[in-house]
Amino acid sequence: MKYALALATAFALFFPFAAAAITIDTVPIGNPGNAADFPGNGIFGSVSTTYRIATTEVTNAQYVTFLNSVAASDPFALYNTNMSFYSRGGILRTGVSGSYSYSVKPDVPDGGPGGTNYTYGDKPVILVSWFDAARFANWVNNGATAGAPTETGAYTMANGVGVSRNAGATWFLPTENQWYKAAYYDGTAGVYYDYPTRSNTAPNNNIPPNDSGNSANYYVGGFTQNESYPLTSAGAYALSKSPYGTADQGGNVWEWTETTGTTTSLRIRRGGAYDTDASTLNAAYRDPQSSGLEFEDIGFRLATIPTSAGLVGDYNANNVVDAGDYVLWRKDSGQSVTLPNDSTPGTVTAADYDVWRAHFGQTPSASGLDSLEQNAVPEPGCLSLVGVAVIFWLSYRGLSQKFATS
């Protein structure tokens, strides 16, 4: 018992767990093979497989974590300086190239609905191009850790305007059909609605505290709230979700989809925004735009396909990629055994360590499998201390076996 206690103490002292850095909650989109819709400008909404889609748009706080992870120099211009200059933008940048640092803007007193504080962290990120969104998807697909690649993963960015989703991608931008189905389709009744609020009547634009069950943030004779601070918090219209449970697929900000327009330089955006009228929220409205466009009313959300293998890197299958998985990897390294969720089944190799480290801290979130709840990856220096704990554990294991056989 005292050895087990010492091991627990070693992990507590030398391997502290960081607070969650990024969480993307998703909802399942079932009813595969559903019939398509014919809204008057095409055929949309039929999807042959199940998938999950984020309940809300990506927020400023999530994008700040992304920037601080990959954009110390920002060679791909993931940060638009208007995020700082414009009142609608929500992100500040300080420092010089090579040591840039990013933060959410401070609250604006009385800028929110009903004279409340206008908070930037929970507002959807804006001023992002399709390429910015695709790079964010790559980062999440690759583990959402510091330094996780942005140029490969779900998309190979070197392919330019012709980039398409790679086989095996687990996090990505939804196709237009995936986005459309999540917004307008009711799988229980087998019908499509005209608006993503479970309604065939245009929603009102009440402020969120007065959500009627058919409300959205868009322009109805005026802005929903302060013109300088027009965005509503992600998911604020809790009573006006789509049949599957997504929020804000109508209004707030336009959302990029993966689907191209008449040329590969165009990508379809959907859903309308805080500064557009009811027609843009309607299922019949689709808008192809240049993939390099960065406006004050464009954001995005992600979708995911759960992996059948389970939580990648969770070698002890306890629903969290943690120190216990490192212990198991270290114990079996070099041996011909199969770990749960093993990247190279058959032999435990250094590649399995890389997978563990890339996904350290990931768990299924409360919303279900393959939502992302990501902790900070352990620093390399900390791993040597974990090694000490592992050696201690293995010594204890040997002693236990000796006592058991004596």
DOZALO-166809 format. One record per residue (C-alpha): residue number from 1; chain; x, y, z. Coordinates in nm, 3 decimals. Each point is the difference from the previous one (the first is absolute). Layout:
+-----+---+---------+---------+---------+
!   k ! c !      xx !      yy !      zz !
+-----+---+---------+---------+---------+
! NUM ! A !       X !       Y !       Z !
...
+-----+---+---------+---------+---------+
***
This chain:
+-----+---+---------+---------+---------+
!   k ! c !      xx !      yy !      zz !
+-----+---+---------+---------+---------+
!   1 ! A !   0.000 !   0.000 !   0.000 !
!   2 ! A !   0.277 !   0.246 !   0.091 !
!   3 ! A !   0.157 !  -0.052 !  -0.345 !
!   4 ! A !  -0.329 !   0.078 !  -0.172 !
!   5 ! A !  -0.035 !   0.312 !   0.214 !
!   6 ! A !   0.352 !   0.107 !  -0.089 !
!   7 ! A !  -0.074 !  -0.049 !  -0.370 !
!   8 ! A !  -0.315 !   0.209 !   0.023 !
!   9 ! A !   0.195 !   0.270 !   0.180 !
!  10 ! A !   0.271 !  -0.007 !  -0.266 !
!  11 ! A !  -0.255 !   0.056 !  -0.275 !
!  12 ! A !  -0.174 !   0.275 !   0.194 !
!  13 ! A !   0.327 !   0.185 !   0.064 !
!  14 ! A !   0.178 !  -0.054 !  -0.330 !
!  15 ! A !  -0.282 !  -0.033 !  -0.253 !
!  16 ! A !  -0.263 !   0.266 !   0.078 !
!  17 ! A !  -0.295 !   0.014 !  -0.234 !
!  18 ! A !  -0.074 !   0.328 !  -0.174 !
!  19 ! A !  -0.344 !   0.154 !  -0.029 !
!  20 ! A !  -0.189 !  -0.070 !  -0.321 !
!  21 ! A !   0.139 !   0.214 !  -0.283 !
!  22 ! A !  -0.261 !  -0.053 !  -0.269 !
!  23 ! A !  -0.339 !  -0.170 !  -0.003 !
!  24 ! A !  -0.211 !  -0.059 !  -0.308 !
!  25 ! A !  -0.336 !  -0.150 !   0.087 !
!  26 ! A !  -0.183 !  -0.185 !  -0.274 !
!  27 ! A !  -0.338 !  -0.159 !  -0.061 !
!  28 ! A !  -0.063 !  -0.319 !  -0.200 !
!  29 ! A !  -0.163 !   0.028 !  -0.340 !
!  30 ! A !  -0.164 !  -0.334 !  -0.065 !
!  31 ! A !  -0.261 !  -0.122 !  -0.250 !
!  32 ! A !   0.259 !  -0.095 !  -0.266 !
!  33 ! A !  -0.129 !  -0.022 !  -0.356 !
!  34 ! A !  -0.272 !   0.259 !   0.063 !
!  35 ! A !  -0.192 !   0.140 !  -0.295 !
!  36 ! A !   0.124 !   0.324 !  -0.154 !
!  37 ! A !  -0.172 !   0.335 !   0.008 !
!  38 ! A !  -0.093 !   0.210 !  -0.304 !
!  39 ! A !  -0.004 !   0.362 !   0.123 !
!  40 ! A !  -0.015 !   0.149 !  -0.350 !
!  41 ! A !   0.369 !   0.057 !  -0.075 !
!  42 ! A !   0.133 !  -0.353 !   0.014 !
!  43 ! A !  -0.019 !  -0.335 !   0.177 !
!  44 ! A !   0.142 !  -0.003 !   0.352 !
!  45 ! A !   0.009 !  -0.177 !   0.332 !
!  46 ! A !   0.033 !  -0.368 !  -0.083 !
!  47 ! A !   0.296 !  -0.157 !   0.187 !
!  48 ! A !   0.075 !  -0.372 !  -0.021 !
!  49 ! A !   0.189 !  -0.034 !   0.328 !
!  50 ! A !  -0.032 !   0.105 !   0.362 !
!  51 ! A !   0.223 !   0.281 !   0.126 !
!  52 ! A !   0.017 !   0.262 !   0.273 !
!  53 ! A !   0.002 !   0.377 !  -0.030 !
!  54 ! A !   0.101 !   0.272 !   0.245 !
!  55 ! A !  -0.290 !   0.145 !   0.194 !
!  56 ! A !   0.137 !   0.352 !  -0.049 !
!  57 ! A !   0.233 !   0.202 !  -0.215 !
!  58 ! A !   0.369 !   0.014 !   0.093 !
!  59 ! A !   0.048 !   0.279 !   0.254 !
!  60 ! A !   0.265 !   0.267 !   0.051 !
!  61 ! A !   0.127 !  -0.185 !   0.308 !
!  62 ! A !   0.048 !  -0.322 !  -0.198 !
!  63 ! A !   0.171 !   0.185 !  -0.284 !
!  64 ! A !   0.233 !   0.176 !   0.246 !
!  65 ! A !   0.114 !  -0.341 !   0.127 !
!  66 ! A !   0.062 !  -0.103 !  -0.361 !
!  67 ! A !   0.201 !   0.316 !  -0.075 !
!  68 ! A !   0.213 !  -0.034 !   0.312 !
!  69 ! A !   0.070 !  -0.361 !  -0.097 !
!  70 ! A !   0.109 !   0.053 !  -0.361 !
!  71 ! A !   0.039 !   0.369 !  -0.087 !
!  72 ! A !   0.299 !   0.136 !   0.190 !
!  73 ! A !   0.122 !   0.117 !  -0.341 !
!  74 ! A !  -0.331 !  -0.036 !  -0.188 !
!  75 ! A !   0.140 !  -0.077 !  -0.347 !
!  76 ! A !  -0.348 !  -0.088 !  -0.129 !
!  77 ! A !  -0.169 !   0.320 !   0.122 !
!  78 ! A !  -0.242 !  -0.182 !   0.229 !
!  79 ! A !  -0.046 !   0.326 !   0.188 !
!  80 ! A !  -0.171 !   0.295 !  -0.168 !
!  81 ! A !   0.111 !   0.327 !   0.161 !
!  82 ! A !  -0.357 !   0.128 !  -0.025 !
!  83 ! A !  -0.084 !  -0.248 !   0.277 !
!  84 ! A !   0.162 !   0.260 !   0.222 !
!  85 ! A !  -0.095 !   0.324 !  -0.177 !
!  86 ! A !  -0.370 !  -0.071 !  -0.063 !
!  87 ! A !  -0.239 !   0.002 !   0.295 !
!  88 ! A !  -0.161 !  -0.317 !  -0.135 !
!  89 ! A !   0.330 !  -0.187 !  -0.001 !
!  90 ! A !   0.090 !  -0.173 !   0.324 !
!  91 ! A !   0.373 !  -0.080 !   0.004 !
!  92 ! A !   0.312 !   0.201 !   0.088 !
!  93 ! A !   0.357 !  -0.072 !  -0.109 !
!  94 ! A !   0.315 !   0.121 !   0.173 !
!  95 ! A !   0.372 !  -0.052 !  -0.054 !
!  96 ! A !   0.200 !  -0.040 !  -0.319 !
!  97 ! A !   0.020 !  -0.273 !  -0.261 !
!  98 ! A !   0.152 !  -0.306 !   0.158 !
!  99 ! A !  -0.147 !   0.077 !   0.340 !
! 100 ! A !  -0.355 !   0.115 !  -0.073 !
! 101 ! A !  -0.249 !  -0.047 !   0.282 !
! 102 ! A !  -0.379 !   0.007 !  -0.033 !
! 103 ! A !  -0.279 !   0.073 !   0.245 !
! 104 ! A !  -0.374 !   0.057 !   0.009 !
! 105 ! A !  -0.102 !   0.366 !   0.015 !
! 106 ! A !  -0.121 !   0.129 !   0.337 !
! 107 ! A !  -0.373 !   0.029 !   0.062 !
! 108 ! A !  -0.183 !   0.315 !  -0.107 !
! 109 ! A !  -0.215 !   0.136 !   0.288 !
! 110 ! A !  -0.363 !   0.050 !  -0.103 !
! 111 ! A !   0.071 !  -0.120 !  -0.355 !
! 112 ! A !  -0.207 !  -0.317 !   0.028 !
! 113 ! A !  -0.376 !  -0.057 !  -0.015 !
! 114 ! A !  -0.196 !   0.188 !   0.261 !
! 115 ! A !   0.305 !   0.201 !   0.109 !
! 116 ! A !   0.199 !  -0.306 !   0.104 !
! 117 ! A !   0.372 !  -0.043 !  -0.061 !
! 118 ! A !   0.092 !  -0.092 !  -0.355 !
! 119 ! A !   0.231 !  -0.300 !   0.033 !
! 120 ! A !   0.227 !  -0.090 !  -0.292 !
! 121 ! A !   0.122 !  -0.345 !   0.098 !
! 122 ! A !  -0.332 !  -0.177 !  -0.063 !
! 123 ! A !  -0.078 !   0.184 !  -0.324 !
! 124 ! A !   0.066 !  -0.172 !  -0.335 !
! 125 ! A !   0.334 !   0.082 !  -0.156 !
! 126 ! A !  -0.030 !   0.216 !  -0.313 !
! 127 ! A !   0.235 !   0.135 !  -0.267 !
! 128 ! A !   0.109 !  -0.353 !  -0.089 !
! 129 ! A !   0.041 !  -0.133 !  -0.353 !
! 130 ! A !  -0.089 !  -0.349 !  -0.112 !
! 131 ! A !   0.370 !  -0.083 !   0.014 !
! 132 ! A !   0.021 !   0.119 !   0.362 !
! 133 ! A !  -0.293 !  -0.226 !   0.085 !
! 134 ! A !   0.157 !  -0.297 !  -0.180 !
! 135 ! A !   0.328 !   0.050 !   0.188 !
! 136 ! A !  -0.189 !   0.013 !   0.330 !
! 137 ! A !  -0.166 !  -0.331 !  -0.100 !
! 138 ! A !   0.343 !  -0.150 !  -0.073 !
! 139 ! A !   0.126 !   0.110 !   0.341 !
! 140 ! A !  -0.298 !  -0.161 !   0.176 !
! 141 ! A !   0.026 !  -0.311 !  -0.218 !
! 142 ! A !   0.365 !  -0.028 !   0.107 !
! 143 ! A !  -0.072 !   0.019 !   0.372 !
! 144 ! A !  -0.046 !   0.376 !   0.066 !
! 145 ! A !   0.331 !   0.018 !   0.184 !
! 146 ! A !   0.279 !   0.256 !  -0.010 !
! 147 ! A !   0.174 !  -0.034 !  -0.334 !
! 148 ! A !  -0.250 !  -0.247 !  -0.146 !
! 149 ! A !   0.026 !   0.023 !  -0.382 !
! 150 ! A !  -0.226 !   0.241 !  -0.189 !
! 151 ! A !   0.108 !  -0.088 !  -0.354 !
! 152 ! A !  -0.095 !  -0.367 !  -0.006 !
! 153 ! A !  -0.262 !  -0.215 !   0.165 !
! 154 ! A !  -0.358 !   0.045 !  -0.111 !
! 155 ! A !   0.126 !   0.210 !  -0.292 !
! 156 ! A !   0.330 !   0.030 !  -0.186 !
! 157 ! A !   0.031 !   0.376 !  -0.021 !
! 158 ! A !   0.274 !  -0.008 !  -0.265 !
! 159 ! A !  -0.275 !  -0.085 !  -0.251 !
! 160 ! A !  -0.118 !   0.362 !   0.015 !
! 161 ! A !  -0.352 !   0.089 !  -0.111 !
! 162 ! A !  -0.053 !  -0.359 !  -0.112 !
! 163 ! A !   0.055 !  -0.149 !   0.346 !
! 164 ! A !  -0.245 !  -0.278 !   0.089 !
! 165 ! A !  -0.052 !  -0.218 !   0.305 !
! 166 ! A !   0.249 !  -0.281 !   0.050 !
! 167 ! A !  -0.103 !  -0.358 !   0.066 !
! 168 ! A !  -0.002 !  -0.081 !   0.371 !
! 169 ! A !  -0.070 !   0.356 !   0.117 !
! 170 ! A !  -0.182 !   0.002 !   0.334 !
! 171 ! A !  -0.055 !   0.378 !   0.044 !
! 172 ! A !  -0.083 !   0.222 !  -0.296 !
! 173 ! A !  -0.228 !   0.271 !  -0.138 !
! 174 ! A !  -0.344 !  -0.144 !  -0.074 !
! 175 ! A !  -0.104 !  -0.044 !  -0.360 !
! 176 ! A !  -0.295 !   0.206 !  -0.112 !
! 177 ! A !  -0.223 !  -0.307 !   0.025 !
! 178 ! A !   0.123 !  -0.078 !   0.352 !
! 179 ! A !  -0.052 !   0.361 !   0.106 !
! 180 ! A !  -0.345 !   0.014 !  -0.166 !
! 181 ! A !  -0.124 !  -0.321 !   0.156 !
! 182 ! A !   0.109 !   0.105 !   0.350 !
! 183 ! A !  -0.175 !   0.334 !  -0.042 !
! 184 ! A !  -0.331 !  -0.082 !  -0.167 !
! 185 ! A !  -0.079 !  -0.373 !   0.020 !
! 186 ! A !  -0.222 !  -0.161 !   0.262 !
! 187 ! A !   0.099 !  -0.366 !   0.004 !
! 188 ! A !  -0.289 !  -0.101 !   0.224 !
! 189 ! A !  -0.269 !   0.146 !  -0.224 !
! 190 ! A !   0.195 !  -0.048 !  -0.324 !
! 191 ! A !  -0.057 !   0.361 !  -0.111 !
! 192 ! A !   0.204 !   0.310 !  -0.076 !
! 193 ! A !  -0.072 !   0.340 !   0.152 !
! 194 ! A !   0.056 !   0.329 !  -0.179 !
! 195 ! A !   0.197 !   0.145 !   0.292 !
! 196 ! A !   0.255 !  -0.158 !   0.236 !
! 197 ! A !  -0.219 !   0.072 !   0.303 !
! 198 ! A !  -0.244 !  -0.289 !  -0.062 !
! 199 ! A !  -0.235 !   0.240 !  -0.176 !
! 200 ! A !  -0.145 !   0.085 !  -0.341 !
! 201 ! A !  -0.054 !   0.355 !   0.122 !
! 202 ! A !   0.286 !   0.250 !   0.005 !
! 203 ! A !   0.133 !   0.042 !   0.354 !
! 204 ! A !  -0.020 !   0.327 !   0.192 !
! 205 ! A !   0.320 !   0.173 !   0.109 !
! 206 ! A !  -0.070 !   0.032 !   0.371 !
! 207 ! A !   0.309 !   0.029 !   0.216 !
! 208 ! A !   0.096 !  -0.336 !   0.157 !
! 209 ! A !  -0.161 !   0.064 !   0.341 !
! 210 ! A !  -0.330 !   0.031 !  -0.189 !
! 211 ! A !   0.051 !  -0.313 !  -0.213 !
! 212 ! A !  -0.347 !  -0.100 !  -0.119 !
! 213 ! A !   0.096 !  -0.344 !  -0.130 !
! 214 ! A !   0.018 !   0.146 !  -0.352 !
! 215 ! A !   0.264 !   0.272 !   0.039 !
! 216 ! A !   0.330 !   0.078 !  -0.169 !
! 217 ! A !   0.257 !   0.278 !  -0.024 !
! 218 ! A !  -0.060 !   0.167 !  -0.337 !
! 219 ! A !  -0.123 !   0.329 !  -0.146 !
! 220 ! A !  -0.373 !   0.070 !   0.030 !
! 221 ! A !  -0.043 !   0.373 !  -0.053 !
! 222 ! A !   0.300 !   0.045 !   0.225 !
! 223 ! A !   0.277 !  -0.194 !   0.172 !
! 224 ! A !  -0.088 !  -0.247 !   0.272 !
! 225 ! A !   0.222 !   0.196 !   0.238 !
! 226 ! A !   0.271 !   0.270 !  -0.003 !
! 227 ! A !   0.125 !   0.053 !  -0.356 !
! 228 ! A !   0.361 !   0.027 !   0.117 !
! 229 ! A !  -0.031 !  -0.316 !   0.210 !
! 230 ! A !  -0.255 !  -0.202 !  -0.197 !
! 231 ! A !   0.101 !  -0.362 !   0.062 !
! 232 ! A !  -0.188 !  -0.220 !   0.243 !
! 233 ! A !   0.177 !  -0.258 !   0.216 !
! 234 ! A !   0.038 !  -0.341 !  -0.161 !
! 235 ! A !  -0.305 !  -0.209 !   0.088 !
! 236 ! A !  -0.184 !   0.288 !   0.172 !
! 237 ! A !  -0.328 !  -0.085 !  -0.176 !
! 238 ! A !  -0.044 !  -0.320 !   0.197 !
! 239 ! A !  -0.373 !  -0.034 !  -0.085 !
! 240 ! A !   0.044 !   0.052 !  -0.374 !
! 241 ! A !   0.228 !  -0.286 !  -0.098 !
! 242 ! A !  -0.032 !  -0.219 !  -0.306 !
! 243 ! A !  -0.177 !  -0.338 !   0.028 !
! 244 ! A !   0.337 !  -0.168 !   0.061 !
! 245 ! A !   0.099 !   0.255 !   0.265 !
! 246 ! A !   0.239 !   0.237 !  -0.179 !
! 247 ! A !  -0.002 !   0.371 !   0.085 !
! 248 ! A !   0.039 !   0.309 !  -0.218 !
! 249 ! A !  -0.010 !  -0.167 !  -0.340 !
! 250 ! A !  -0.221 !   0.295 !  -0.089 !
! 251 ! A !   0.146 !   0.346 !   0.061 !
! 252 ! A !   0.288 !   0.115 !   0.221 !
! 253 ! A !   0.267 !  -0.069 !  -0.265 !
! 254 ! A !   0.015 !  -0.164 !  -0.341 !
! 255 ! A !   0.169 !  -0.340 !   0.013 !
! 256 ! A !   0.249 !  -0.143 !  -0.246 !
! 257 ! A !  -0.069 !  -0.350 !  -0.133 !
! 258 ! A !   0.241 !  -0.234 !  -0.171 !
! 259 ! A !  -0.196 !   0.003 !  -0.329 !
! 260 ! A !   0.133 !   0.188 !  -0.302 !
! 261 ! A !  -0.206 !   0.224 !  -0.227 !
! 262 ! A !   0.016 !   0.026 !  -0.379 !
! 263 ! A !   0.381 !   0.017 !   0.026 !
! 264 ! A !   0.237 !  -0.139 !   0.262 !
! 265 ! A !   0.088 !   0.354 !   0.111 !
! 266 ! A !  -0.355 !   0.037 !   0.135 !
! 267 ! A !  -0.136 !  -0.167 !   0.313 !
! 268 ! A !  -0.363 !  -0.010 !   0.109 !
! 269 ! A !  -0.097 !   0.189 !   0.313 !
! 270 ! A !  -0.335 !  -0.046 !   0.168 !
! 271 ! A !  -0.228 !   0.136 !   0.271 !
! 272 ! A !   0.001 !   0.378 !  -0.024 !
! 273 ! A !   0.133 !   0.237 !   0.266 !
! 274 ! A !  -0.078 !   0.278 !   0.243 !
! 275 ! A !  -0.006 !   0.252 !  -0.288 !
! 276 ! A !  -0.211 !  -0.195 !  -0.254 !
! 277 ! A !  -0.376 !  -0.043 !  -0.038 !
! 278 ! A !  -0.226 !  -0.306 !   0.038 !
! 279 ! A !   0.051 !  -0.118 !  -0.358 !
! 280 ! A !   0.361 !  -0.099 !   0.079 !
! 281 ! A !  -0.110 !  -0.224 !   0.287 !
! 282 ! A !  -0.237 !  -0.189 !  -0.226 !
! 283 ! A !   0.093 !  -0.347 !  -0.127 !
! 284 ! A !  -0.028 !   0.126 !  -0.359 !
! 285 ! A !   0.288 !   0.247 !   0.041 !
! 286 ! A !   0.358 !  -0.106 !  -0.074 !
! 287 ! A !   0.287 !   0.237 !  -0.057 !
! 288 ! A !   0.324 !  -0.089 !  -0.184 !
! 289 ! A !   0.284 !   0.231 !   0.101 !
! 290 ! A !   0.372 !   0.027 !  -0.063 !
! 291 ! A !   0.180 !  -0.234 !   0.237 !
! 292 ! A !   0.243 !   0.277 !   0.092 !
! 293 ! A !  -0.275 !   0.234 !   0.117 !
! 294 ! A !   0.032 !   0.135 !   0.356 !
! 295 ! A !  -0.300 !   0.206 !   0.110 !
! 296 ! A !  -0.148 !   0.111 !   0.331 !
! 297 ! A !  -0.293 !  -0.238 !  -0.032 !
! 298 ! A !   0.163 !  -0.331 !  -0.101 !
! 299 ! A !   0.096 !  -0.283 !   0.236 !
! 300 ! A !  -0.022 !  -0.380 !   0.000 !
! 301 ! A !  -0.074 !  -0.317 !   0.196 !
! 302 ! A !   0.156 !  -0.345 !  -0.022 !
! 303 ! A !  -0.139 !  -0.348 !  -0.053 !
! 304 ! A !   0.145 !  -0.338 !   0.092 !
! 305 ! A !  -0.031 !  -0.368 !  -0.079 !
! 306 ! A !   0.055 !  -0.212 !   0.315 !
! 307 ! A !   0.279 !  -0.252 !  -0.036 !
! 308 ! A !  -0.100 !  -0.363 !   0.049 !
! 309 ! A !   0.322 !  -0.071 !   0.190 !
! 310 ! A !  -0.102 !   0.223 !   0.289 !
! 311 ! A !   0.197 !   0.281 !   0.159 !
! 312 ! A !   0.336 !   0.013 !  -0.178 !
! 313 ! A !   0.290 !  -0.042 !   0.242 !
! 314 ! A !  -0.222 !  -0.135 !   0.280 !
! 315 ! A !   0.201 !  -0.320 !   0.045 !
! 316 ! A !  -0.163 !  -0.102 !   0.328 !
! 317 ! A !  -0.350 !   0.079 !  -0.135 !
! 318 ! A !  -0.108 !   0.219 !   0.291 !
! 319 ! A !  -0.141 !   0.280 !  -0.219 !
! 320 ! A !   0.284 !   0.245 !   0.055 !
! 321 ! A !   0.345 !   0.021 !  -0.157 !
! 322 ! A !   0.206 !   0.042 !   0.314 !
! 323 ! A !   0.309 !  -0.110 !   0.194 !
! 324 ! A !  -0.137 !  -0.351 !   0.034 !
! 325 ! A !   0.025 !  -0.044 !  -0.376 !
! 326 ! A !   0.364 !   0.113 !   0.008 !
! 327 ! A !   0.065 !  -0.261 !   0.271 !
! 328 ! A !  -0.153 !  -0.271 !  -0.218 !
! 329 ! A !   0.195 !   0.115 !  -0.306 !
! 330 ! A !   0.326 !   0.009 !   0.196 !
! 331 ! A !  -0.059 !  -0.344 !   0.151 !
! 332 ! A !  -0.073 !  -0.165 !  -0.336 !
! 333 ! A !   0.232 !   0.203 !  -0.225 !
! 334 ! A !   0.172 !  -0.220 !  -0.255 !
! 335 ! A !  -0.219 !  -0.301 !   0.069 !
! 336 ! A !  -0.234 !  -0.169 !  -0.243 !
! 337 ! A !  -0.325 !   0.077 !   0.175 !
! 338 ! A !  -0.311 !   0.186 !  -0.108 !
! 339 ! A !  -0.105 !   0.303 !   0.201 !
! 340 ! A !  -0.354 !   0.140 !  -0.020 !
! 341 ! A !  -0.013 !   0.282 !  -0.257 !
! 342 ! A !   0.354 !  -0.087 !  -0.113 !
! 343 ! A !   0.138 !   0.191 !  -0.300 !
! 344 ! A !   0.222 !  -0.294 !  -0.099 !
! 345 ! A !  -0.177 !  -0.322 !   0.110 !
! 346 ! A !   0.232 !  -0.291 !   0.062 !
! 347 ! A !   0.303 !   0.175 !   0.149 !
! 348 ! A !   0.018 !   0.287 !   0.249 !
! 349 ! A !   0.225 !   0.261 !  -0.160 !
! 350 ! A !   0.110 !   0.362 !   0.031 !
! 351 ! A !  -0.287 !   0.088 !  -0.235 !
! 352 ! A !  -0.244 !  -0.100 !   0.274 !
! 353 ! A !   0.174 !   0.243 !   0.234 !
! 354 ! A !  -0.040 !   0.278 !  -0.258 !
! 355 ! A !  -0.370 !  -0.081 !  -0.029 !
! 356 ! A !  -0.038 !   0.006 !   0.379 !
! 357 ! A !   0.176 !   0.334 !   0.032 !
! 358 ! A !  -0.200 !   0.158 !  -0.286 !
! 359 ! A !  -0.328 !  -0.098 !   0.167 !
! 360 ! A !   0.098 !   0.044 !   0.365 !
! 361 ! A !  -0.294 !   0.122 !   0.207 !
! 362 ! A !  -0.267 !  -0.082 !  -0.257 !
! 363 ! A !  -0.325 !  -0.147 !   0.128 !
! 364 ! A !  -0.347 !  -0.055 !  -0.137 !
! 365 ! A !  -0.192 !   0.309 !   0.116 !
! 366 ! A !  -0.338 !  -0.006 !   0.168 !
! 367 ! A !  -0.169 !   0.036 !  -0.338 !
! 368 ! A !   0.125 !  -0.334 !  -0.124 !
! 369 ! A !   0.274 !  -0.189 !  -0.182 !
! 370 ! A !   0.256 !   0.202 !  -0.191 !
! 371 ! A !  -0.088 !   0.333 !   0.138 !
! 372 ! A !   0.333 !   0.157 !   0.084 !
! 373 ! A !   0.106 !   0.091 !   0.349 !
! 374 ! A !   0.370 !   0.067 !  -0.017 !
! 375 ! A !   0.249 !   0.054 !   0.280 !
! 376 ! A !   0.348 !   0.144 !  -0.032 !
! 377 ! A !   0.257 !  -0.257 !  -0.110 !
! 378 ! A !   0.266 !  -0.082 !   0.262 !
! 379 ! A !   0.331 !   0.175 !  -0.050 !
! 380 ! A !   0.295 !  -0.223 !  -0.103 !
! 381 ! A !   0.178 !   0.078 !   0.328 !
! 382 ! A !  -0.298 !  -0.130 !   0.189 !
! 383 ! A !   0.018 !  -0.328 !  -0.186 !
! 384 ! A !   0.332 !  -0.088 !   0.158 !
! 385 ! A !  -0.168 !   0.030 !   0.338 !
! 386 ! A !  -0.277 !  -0.223 !  -0.123 !
! 387 ! A !   0.272 !  -0.246 !  -0.099 !
! 388 ! A !   0.119 !   0.000 !   0.360 !
! 389 ! A !  -0.354 !  -0.072 !   0.112 !
! 390 ! A !  -0.027 !  -0.280 !  -0.255 !
! 391 ! A !   0.324 !  -0.158 !   0.119 !
! 392 ! A !  -0.126 !   0.027 !   0.357 !
! 393 ! A !  -0.326 !  -0.163 !  -0.105 !
! 394 ! A !   0.176 !  -0.283 !  -0.181 !
! 395 ! A !   0.222 !  -0.056 !   0.306 !
! 396 ! A !  -0.308 !  -0.013 !   0.218 !
! 397 ! A !  -0.160 !  -0.243 !  -0.245 !
! 398 ! A !   0.307 !  -0.224 !   0.025 !
! 399 ! A !  -0.006 !   0.012 !   0.377 !
! 400 ! A !  -0.367 !  -0.085 !   0.004 !
! 401 ! A !   0.059 !  -0.302 !  -0.222 !
! 402 ! A !   0.291 !  -0.110 !   0.224 !
! 403 ! A !  -0.212 !   0.019 !   0.315 !
! 404 ! A !  -0.286 !  -0.177 !  -0.175 !
! 405 ! A !   0.221 !  -0.296 !  -0.091 !
! 406 ! A !   0.202 !  -0.024 !   0.322 !
+-----+---+---------+---------+---------+
***
